[in-house]
């Protein structure tokens, strides 16, 4: 089983609005897959962390035994390294990892 990366884009700046857009537009895509999934969020202010971690944890529980994780940041190299690490870490699921 492989790992799919879903690049999340186009979210509003407001945490409440971003959560609404994520749940309306991106959540159905995240649920549709049959493989492990890593969602990649752009960096955002601290008030986005709560809704993001709740969404990732709930997705991971729902998708078990598939693994669902997320990475947040803007550094392409750090994101790629973290995604590669997650592919080799079968015990990690339901996590939101911030990278610089």
Helices and strands as residue ranges (DSSP letters): E 3-7, H 15-21, I 22-26, H 27-32, E 36-41, G 46-48, H 49-63, E 68-72, H 76-87, E 96-98
